[in-house]
Amino acid sequence: QVQLVESGGGLVQAGGSLRLSCAASGRIFSIDAMAWYRQAPGNQRELVAGITGGGSGGSTNYVDSVKGRFTISRDNAQNTAYLQMSNLKPEDTAVYLCNVDLRTLSNPYYARTYWGQGTQVTVSS
């Protein structure tokens, strides 16, 4: 009924940049918050950045380790979230997962959380 498709991951040298995309499709009524998490081997899943809903673009929050380097944004018309990552470091290496709270056409009164399949980001030193 709802699909989240992530793209933009890959291998990059330290100091480089990548832009991740997360496109939601299906029987969507509206999208509330959107976020990016990451999980490295042996580590717990970590919230990297989040953005709330709203016509003005929403408010954002970031984990301290990415502040000033990563920027989350959204295109409400395209039901898409982006994560622009700059000055990447080897410790940013992880699987990045999109997380979206949305309401479907069949149940517009209740928001559910959906996860993408993840995209690998590898930063070499």
Phi, psi and chi 1 to 4 in degrees:
 res  aa     phi    psi   chi1   chi2   chi3   chi4
   1 GLN       -  -39.6 -160.9  175.0   26.7      -
   2 VAL  -130.7  136.8  171.9      -      -      -
   3 GLN  -126.5  141.4  -80.8 -169.8  -41.4      -
   4 LEU  -117.6  123.2  -61.3 -177.4      -      -
   5 VAL  -119.3  119.7  177.8      -      -      -
   6 GLU  -100.3  151.3  -64.1  141.5  -28.7      -
   7 SER  -154.9  166.1   60.1      -      -      -
   8 GLY   106.8   -6.5      -      -      -      -
   9 GLY   -72.4  174.1      -      -      -      -
  10 GLY   160.5 -166.5      -      -      -      -
  11 LEU  -104.8  130.1  172.9   63.5      -      -
  12 VAL  -143.4  151.5   64.6      -      -      -
  13 GLN   -79.3  154.9  -72.5 -171.9  -28.3      -
  14 ALA   -54.3  137.3      -      -      -      -
  15 GLY    92.7  -11.6      -      -      -      -
  16 GLY   -82.7 -175.2      -      -      -      -
  17 SER  -132.8  152.6  -60.4      -      -      -
  18 LEU  -144.1  154.4  -75.4  173.3      -      -
  19 ARG  -125.8  118.7 -171.6 -167.8 -165.1 -154.0
  20 LEU   -94.8  146.3  -55.0 -177.0      -      -
  21 SER  -126.6  147.6  -61.2      -      -      -
  22 CYS  -136.8  109.1  170.4      -      -      -
  23 ALA  -105.7  125.2      -      -      -      -
  24 ALA   -98.3  137.2      -      -      -      -
  25 SER  -143.0  164.3   62.6      -      -      -
  26 GLY   119.6 -156.9      -      -      -      -
  27 ARG   -85.7   72.6  -65.7  174.7   51.3   80.4
  28 ILE   -97.5  129.8  -62.5  170.3      -      -
  29 PHE   -89.1  -49.4  176.6   74.9      -      -
  30 SER  -162.0  158.1   66.0      -      -      -
  31 ILE  -116.0  129.7  -63.7  178.6      -      -
  32 ASP   -90.4 -112.3  -64.0  -12.9      -      -
  33 ALA   -81.4  151.4      -      -      -      -
  34 MET  -130.6  146.7  -53.0 -178.9   84.1      -
  35 ALA  -153.3  161.0      -      -      -      -
  36 TRP  -119.6  131.3  -72.4   94.6      -      -
  37 TYR  -114.4  165.7  -74.7   71.7      -      -
  38 ARG  -143.0  153.4   65.8 -173.8  178.2 -173.1
  39 GLN  -143.5  118.9 -172.3  162.7   21.2      -
  40 ALA   -97.8  155.6      -      -      -      -
  41 PRO   -55.3  129.4  -26.6   35.7      -      -
  42 GLY    82.0   -2.5      -      -      -      -
  43 ASN  -111.5  159.0  -69.5   -2.4      -      -
  44 GLN   -75.9  155.9  -71.2 -171.8  -29.1      -
  45 ARG   -66.1  136.8 -171.4  169.2  -66.6 -175.7
  46 GLU  -125.7  134.9  171.9 -174.0   50.0      -
  47 LEU   -73.7  121.4  174.3   62.4      -      -
  48 VAL   -92.9  -49.2  176.4      -      -      -
  49 ALA  -158.4  148.1      -      -      -      -
  50 GLY  -139.8  155.5      -      -      -      -
  51 ILE  -142.2  131.9 -176.1  167.6      -      -
  52 THR   -82.0  173.9   60.8      -      -      -
  53 GLY   -81.3 -174.3      -      -      -      -
  54 GLY   121.8  146.3      -      -      -      -
  55 GLY   -67.7  -21.9      -      -      -      -
  56 SER   -86.7    5.0   61.1      -      -      -
  57 GLY   106.4  -15.0      -      -      -      -
  58 GLY    84.3  163.8      -      -      -      -
  59 SER   -96.5  154.8   60.0      -      -      -
  60 THR  -121.3  156.4   59.2      -      -      -
  61 ASN  -144.6  151.8   63.4  -75.9      -      -
  62 TYR  -138.4  149.8  -60.1   90.0      -      -
  63 VAL   -69.6  147.1   66.4      -      -      -
  64 ASP   -56.1  -35.7  -74.5  -14.5      -      -
  65 SER   -68.3  -14.1   60.0      -      -      -
  66 VAL  -114.9   -4.2  -51.4      -      -      -
  67 LYS   -58.3  132.9  -74.3 -179.4 -179.9  176.3
  68 GLY    86.8  -10.9      -      -      -      -
  69 ARG  -116.2  -34.3  -59.2 -172.0  -63.0  121.1
  70 PHE  -110.2  147.4  -69.3   10.1      -      -
  71 THR  -135.3  124.3  -58.1      -      -      -
  72 ILE   -98.4  141.4 -172.1  171.0      -      -
  73 SER  -147.6  171.8   61.6      -      -      -
  74 ARG  -146.7  150.4   61.1 -170.3  -71.8  169.8
  75 ASP  -117.2  101.8 -178.5  -23.8      -      -
  76 ASN   -65.7  -32.4  -68.5  -31.4      -      -
  77 ALA   -67.0  -29.3      -      -      -      -
  78 GLN  -102.0    1.1  -61.1  -64.6  -36.2      -
  79 ASN    51.9   44.3  -70.5  -23.4      -      -
  80 THR  -129.1  139.5  -60.6      -      -      -
  81 ALA  -112.6  148.7      -      -      -      -
  82 TYR  -126.5  151.9  -58.0   96.9      -      -
  83 LEU  -132.7  106.3 -174.7   66.9      -      -
  84 GLN   -87.3  119.9  177.0   67.4   47.7      -
  85 MET  -115.9  123.2  -54.3 -175.9  -67.4      -
  86 SER  -124.7  163.5  -57.4      -      -      -
  87 ASN    47.1   50.2 -169.0   19.7      -      -
  88 LEU   -65.9  146.4  -77.5  160.3      -      -
  89 LYS  -121.1  155.5  -56.2  175.8 -179.9 -180.0
  90 PRO   -55.2  -32.1  -29.5   36.9      -      -
  91 GLU   -71.9   -5.9   51.6  -96.3   41.3      -
  92 ASP   -83.3   -6.1  -65.5  -42.2      -      -
  93 THR   -61.8  125.7  -64.5      -      -      -
  94 ALA  -179.3  171.1      -      -      -      -
  95 VAL   -86.9  126.1  174.1      -      -      -
  96 TYR  -101.0  129.1  -75.9   70.3      -      -
  97 LEU  -120.6  137.3  -57.9  107.9      -      -
  98 CYS   -87.4  140.9  179.2      -      -      -
  99 ASN  -132.9  126.2  171.4  -71.0      -      -
 100 VAL  -134.3  132.5  175.7      -      -      -
 101 ASP   -98.9  116.8  -68.1  -25.0      -      -
 102 LEU  -143.2  164.7   62.0   82.4      -      -
 103 ARG  -113.8  137.0  -56.6  162.5 -166.4  -91.7
 104 THR   -95.5  164.4   61.7      -      -      -
 105 LEU   -62.9  -31.2  -69.3  170.7      -      -
 106 SER   -79.6  -16.8   58.8      -      -      -
 107 ASN  -148.6   73.1 -167.5   -4.8      -      -
 108 PRO   -76.3   -4.5   27.6  -34.1      -      -
 109 TYR   -94.8   -6.8  -54.4  105.9      -      -
 110 TYR  -135.2  124.3  177.4   68.7      -      -
 111 ALA   -88.7  132.8      -      -      -      -
 112 ARG  -113.5  156.2  -85.6 -171.5   58.4 -169.0
 113 THR   -98.2  131.1  -61.7      -      -      -
 114 TYR  -120.9  148.9  -67.5   80.9      -      -
 115 TRP  -119.2  144.1  -71.9   90.8      -      -
 116 GLY   -81.5  177.5      -      -      -      -
 117 GLN   -83.4  -15.4   80.6  -74.5   -4.3      -
 118 GLY    98.2  148.2      -      -      -      -
 119 THR  -134.6  134.7 -174.9      -      -      -
 120 GLN   -80.4  131.1  177.3   69.8   45.6      -
 121 VAL  -119.2  122.7  171.2      -      -      -
 122 THR  -124.1  124.3  -57.3      -      -      -
 123 VAL  -114.1  118.6 -175.7      -      -      -
 124 SER   -93.0  149.1   62.4      -      -      -
 125 SER   -90.1      -   56.2      -      -      -
